Structure formats: structure tokens, C-alpha cells
Amino acid sequence: MAGTLSDGDAARGRDPRAALRRAWDSWFSSSMAASEAAPWWAHAVVTLVFSLSFAALLTAVTWVLSGGRVDPLRALGPNAVIALCIGYAIHALFALSGAVLGAARIDAWSPSRRALFFSLLPLLGVALGFGAAHLLLGPLGVRDGFAWASGRFVGGALLIWALFSLIWWRVSAHQMRLAEAQRQREAERVRAERAERAALLAQLRGLQAQIEPHFLFNTLANVVGLIEPQPQQAKAMLERLIDLLRGSLSASRAAQTTLGQEIEQLRAYLDIMSLRMVGRMRYEIRVQPPLRQCPVPPLLLQPLVENAILHGLEPKVGGGRLLVAATAREARLEICVEDDGVGFDAARARQGVGLANLRERLATLYGSAAGLTIEDARPGTRVRLWLPLPPEERERAESSRCPLR
């Protein structure tokens, strides 16, 4: 049964046509990895074809320029030897460079440096090839071939080769810049897709965390317990639960929200927890009005507040106070969530799934421009989070600086 050859088979030479095609393409590529994709014999064949074609072209040119005085048959043999020496010298230099420096390292060079490398190495190959041809043919043989009229032709040919290399360098440098720009655009597209997927996943996780059974059951159980003795508090808790669920559903459909909308949803959650903890928790939110328009990912703050309550305030007998504050500093939005609960737990800080997911989400959306740190507040714990501010928001946000404590 007939089978198909993979790229690896072609690279190993099991498919001669594919190997030759790869070697041919590598002659017009500025990538050393492209050269390594074909076997040595394919490069040797392509170099042979290029060299003999160049020898035939050079012979025809010299015959035309001489007005027919040069015997093309007499010049073709020496020209072929000279062209083959030059071609294989260039090929050997590229192979040696790849072996010594490494193809990946050369391909990682800047576009200008790589273009210069691919332009100057052939010039060195020309010099070495002429030297080898001189040894093989002798001065007269070289003169009969490439240098048919005088040494000035050699100089002219070298000048033409230098001009060709310069043009090639300019063209290839431009192509490399275009390729690099395309690579960056592709990387940005992939990063944007990853960010979108991560944001959607985080939104769904946040929504799931907000409406998970134990939270709903505990809240509804509190509502039932308050209906007869404290109907107003039962009504307030139920209304805030409705606000929280409505906000969660809206956030799950949005790719971005504002800090103000995020704070309003956070208030609903904090109001519910305050009622459930029966006066054991007090909270304060400090966000200046200009900052409320700053764009932020949805469901950003609730994991931090949940951690502060679950691990900081609920275990403390007397409960405590929670502070959420935001300020603008150095073109970035800084948000602090601080509690005066049982204190900083380094192991919990390292192992927390919610914080790990939040860090991953920030890295995906903003790269190194965003981050999160956890500090011992003595007493309690302080979490600082920062995001880059869009240029249009910076001037307005800078006017709203306020202390985090």
C-alpha cells in the first residue's frame, strides 16, 4: 500500500524532489534553519546547477562584450571550474557558520545583522573560490576563463558582486523587517486570543464561584432565618443577592467593565457577607470618582475580597475590618485589598488557587505591565494589584490620587 512521506522524510532525503525543492528554496531564504531542512546532497546538486548556470551566463556575457573575439567553448571550461569553486566555497562557509555558531543563534540575530551576514559571506566565498580556481587552473587558465581580457575584468566582476550583495542586503533587510513585523502581529493575535479565552474562563469561574451551592444555600438559609425576627434584614439580604446575581450574569457576557461597575458589584457581595457575619465585619471602599471610569477586567476584585474574608476575618473571633482602595500612580491603576484579620499566611499565599488564577489572567491580559503582591499588614494581610492605565485615562486618573491607607 502506498504511503506518504513526512517533512522529516524529506529532510532526510527519502523524497528526492522534496529535498531538492527545500534546498532550492534555501538559496532564496535568509534563514539558516531553512538550509538545515534539506540534506547535504540536495544542497550539492543545487549548488552545481547554480554554478554551471552562472558559468554559462558569464561565458555568454564575455563573448558579447568582446564582440565575438572570445571563443565561448574555450572559455566555458575554465569559467565552470571558477564558478564551481566559488559556489562550493560559499556553500562550505554557510555550512561551517551553521555548525560553529548554530542555525538558531544566527536566525535570532537582528534583521540588519543577519542581512549583513548573508551579504558579506558570499564575498568571502568569491575570494576563496578565486584562490582555489587559481590553484587548479593556474594563471593562464583563469585568464582564458573568467579573466579573459585582463585583471580589470576580475575587479569589475568583484565590484558587480559587491553591488549585488549590497542590493540584496537592502532588499533582504526590508523583507526581514516585514517578516519580523508579521511575526509580532501574529504573536499579538495569539496573545489576544489567549487573553480573550482566559478572560472568558475567568468570568465563568467567577460566576460559578458566586452562585456555587454552598454560598446560595447559606445565604438563603440566612434569609429564611431572618424572615420572622428581622424581616427588613431578610429583605435587604435577598435584594443584595439579586443584585449580585444580576451583576454576575452581566459580567459574564462582557470582555471589559469599569472600576465603578466592579465596585458596585463588590458592594452587593460585601453587604451580604456583613449581614451573614452579624456585625463581625465592617468594610470601607475608597475610590475617587474619576477612577470609577477606568477600564478593568470583569470579576477582578471579588477573588481578593473572598480570600480576605474567608482566610482573614471569618477565623478571627471578633471579626474585623476590610478596606478596598484605589489610586493612580505612574500611569497605572493600583488597587489595595487589606484586612486586619488573623494575619499573613505565606503557604496560603503561594498555594491559593484563586490568586494563582488571577495572576495568570493578569499576565495573559497585560504581560509584565500588571502584577499582584501579598504583604503582611501586621495585623492582617494586604494585597496590592496594579494595571496599566490607557493613555486617555491617565490625565483624569492622576488628578484623583489618594492614599491607600
N, C-alpha and C positions, 0 to 999 in steps of 0.2 A: 504494500500500500504506500502511495506517495506521501511524503511528509513535507513540512515547511521548515525552512531554515530560520533560526532566530538571528537577532543582531549580533549575539555572541558568536554564532557560527560564521557570520560574515566577517567579523573581526578576526577570527582565527583562520580565515581563508578557505572555509569549506564551500562558500559560494563565490566563485571567482569573479562573476560580474558585479556582485555587490561590493566585494573587496576593492575592485578596480574603481568603481564609482566613488567609494569613500576616499580612496587615495587621490582621485582626480579632484573631488570637492575640497580636499585639504589644501591643495595648491592655491585655492582662492579664499582660504579662510585665515583669519588672524588668531586662531586658537590652536595651541599645542595639543589639546585633548582631541581635536579633530584629526590631527596627524596620527595619534596613537590608536585611532579607531580602525585603522587598516593595517594589514600585515606588511612586513618588510618587502616581500617580493612584489606586492602591488605598487608600493612606492617606487621600487626599482624600475618596473615597467613604465609607469607614468613619467618618471624622470627620463627614461630612454626616449619616449615619444616626444616629450617636450624638447629635449636636447637635439635630436635629429631634425625636428621641425624647425628649430631655431637655426641649425646649421644650413638647412636648405634655403631658408629665408635670407640668411646672411649672404650666402653664395649668390642668390639672385640679385640682391641689392648691390653687392660689389660688382657684379657683371654689368648692371645698368649704369652705375656711377662711373665705371671705367670706359664706357662707350663701347663695350664688346671686346676690349683688349684682353680681359682676363678669361682664361679657359675655365669654364664652370666645372668641368669634370676633374680638372687638376686641382681646383680649389676645394671641391666638395669634401674630399677625404680628410685633409688637414682641418677644415672647418668642423667636420663631425667629431674629430678627436678633441679639438679645443672645446666645443660645446658640451661634449660628454664629460670632460674633465671639470668644466665649470658647474654643470648640472649636478654631478655626484658630489662635488666639493660642497656645494650649497646644501644638498640633502644631508651629507655627513655632519655639517655644522649644526643644522637643526636637530638631528638625532642626538648628537653629543650634548647640545644645550638642554634638551629634554631629559637626558639621562643624568646630567650633573645637577642642574637647577631644579628639575621636576616640572612636569607639564602643568600641574595645578598651580604651582607657585608663579610660573610665568603668566598664566591666564589670569591670576589675581592682581597683576600689575595694573597701574592706571592706564587708561586708553592711550595717552601720549607716549608713555614709556614703552608700552607694548608695540605701538606703531613704529617707534624709533628702532626697537629691537628687530622687527620684521623687515625694516628697510636697510639697516646697516649690515646685518648678517649676510645678505646676498652680495654686497660689495666686497666683503672679505672673501666670500666664496669665489668671486670673479678673480681676485688677485691670486688665490691659491690655485684655482683652475688653470690660469695662465702659466703659473710656475710649473705645474705638473705637465701641461702640454709642451712647454719649452723643453723639459727633460725628455719627454717621449719623442718629440719630432725634431728637436734641435732648432737653432735659429732659422735655418733656411726653410725648414718645414713650416714653421709658424708664419714665416714671411709669405710662403706660397699660399697659405690658407687665409687666416683672418687678417694678418698684416700684409696684404698683397702689394700695396704701393709703398708704404713707408711706415715708420714708427708713429707718424702723426695719426694714422688711422686707428691705432690702438688707443691713443689718447682720446681721439674723438669718440670711439666706441665706449670707453670708460665714462666720458662725460655724458653721453646719452644714457648710459646705465644709471649714472648718478641722478640725472634729471628724472628718469623714470622712477627711481626709488623715492625721490622727493615727492613727486606727484602721487605715487602710491601711498606714501606716508600720510599726506594730507587727506587723500580720499579715505584710507582705512581709519585714520583718526576720527574723521567725521562719522564713519559707519560705526566705529566702536562707541562713540558718544551716543549715537542713536540707539544702539543695542543696549547700552547701559541705562538710558532713559526708559526704554521699553521694559528692561528688567525691573527698574524701580517702580514703573507703573503697574507691572504685573504683581510685584511684591505688595504694593499698596492695595491693589484689588483683592489679593488673597487675605491681607490683613483686615481689610474692611469686611470681607465675608466672614472671617473668623470672629471679628468683633460683633457683627450682627447676630451670628449664631450664639455667641457667648451671652450677648445681651438678652436674646430671647430665652435662652436656657435659664439665665439668672432670674428673669422675670417670672418664668414658670415655677422655678424653685421658690422664689419669694411668695408667689401666690399660693403655692402648695403649703408653705410654712405658715402662712397666715390663716388658712382655712383648714389646717390639719385637725383631725378629730379631737384630740385632747384639748386643744385651745378652744374650739367651738363648744365642746361638752362642758368644759369648766366654766366658760363664760355664760352659757345658757343655764347651767346649774346655779350660778350666782344670781342670774336674773330671776329664776324661779324662787330662790330663797329670799329675795328682796321684795317680791310682789306684795305680800301681805304686810310685813313690818315696815317696809320703806318703799312704797310704790314709786315715788319720784326718782329715787336712785335706780330702781329697776328699769324705769322708762329711759333714764339717761344712759344707762349701760347698753340697752337694746338699740337706742338711736345711734350711739357711737359705733356699735358693732355693724350696723347697717352702713354707716359712713365708711368704715374701714373696708368692708367687703366691696362696696361700690368703687372706692378708690383703687382697690387691688385689681378689680376687673379692668378699669380704665388703664392702669399702669401696664397691665399685661399685654395691652394692644399697642402701646406706644414705644417708639425707639428712644425717645428722649422726653424729659419733663423739665420743670423748673424747680429751683430750690424751694420756692414758695409752695408749690403744689406738694412737694415731698414733705415739707414741714407740716402742712395741714393733715396729710395722711398720718404722719407720725403722731400728731396730737390726738387723733382718734384712738390710736393704739395705746398711747400713754394714759389717756383718760380711762380706758377700760382697765388697764393694769392698776391704776390708782384706786379705782373702786374695788377691784378684786383684792388688793392688799390692805384694804380697810385702814387708810391713813398711814400706812407704814412707808409710803413712797411719796416724795414731793419732786416735782420736776420744774425746770426753768429752761426756756428757749430764748436765745439771744441771736436774732438775725435782723440786721438793719434792712429797711425797705428796699434800697437799691439792689441788695444782694438777692432778693427774692426772685429777680428776673434771670439770674444766672442759670444757664442750661446744665443739667446734671442727668446722669442715667437714672431711670426709674428704680425704685426699691433699693436705694443706695444706703440709707441710714438705718433702716429698721433692723438689719442684722447686728449692727453695732449696739443699738439700744436693747435688743433682746438679750445679747450677751451680758450687758451691764446689769440688767435686771436679774437674769437667771443665775449668773455666777457671782454677782456682787451684792445686790440689795436683798434678794429673797433669802439667802442663807443668813443674813445678819438679823439678829433678834429684833432690834429696834427699827429695822428698815434703814432708809437713808434718802439722800438727795441725788437727783440726776440732772446734769447740765448738758445742754446741746447748744453750741455756739459756733458762729461762722464769721470769718473775716477775710478780707482781700489783702494779699501781701505778695509783692514781687511778681505781678502778673499771674497769680494763681489764687484759687479759692481754697481756703483752709477751713476744715470743719473739725471740731473737737467734741467728743462724747466722753464725759467724765462722771464718775460716781464715787461716793465715799463709803463704799461697801466693805466687804471682808478683805479686800486687798488684791494686789497683783499676784497672779499665778503664772510663772514662766512656762510651766509644762502645758497649761491650758492654752496659753497664747500661741505656743508652737503647734499644738495638735488640733485647735479648733477648726472644724470643717467650714463653718460659716465664714470665718475670717480668711481662710485659705481660698475659698471660692471668690470672695470679694477681691483679694489681692490678684488673683488670676484674671478676673474681669477687668480690673483697672489696667493691668499690664497689657491686656489684649486691646482695650479701647484707646489707651493713651501712651503705651510704651513706658519709657523712663520718666515721662513728664508728670506722672501721677504716682502716688505711693501711700503707704499706711504704716504707722508705727504704734507700738503699745508701750506705755510707760507706767511706772509705779507712782501713783499720785500721793501716797502717804498721808492720809488713808485713801484707799480705793485704787481705781485704775483709770488711766486716761488714754484714750485712743485718738490719734490725730490722723486725719485723712486730707490729702490735697489733690487738686485737679487743676489743669491749665485753664485759664480764662480765655475765651475768644477775644480777639482784638477789639471788637465793638463793645464788649462788656467791661474792658479793663478800666477805662477812664471813669465810668459810672461807679464801678465797684470800688475803686481806690478811694473814692470820697466817703466810703462807708466803713472805714477801718474802725474796729472796736476790739478791746481786749478779750482774750479767750477765758480769762479767769475773773 
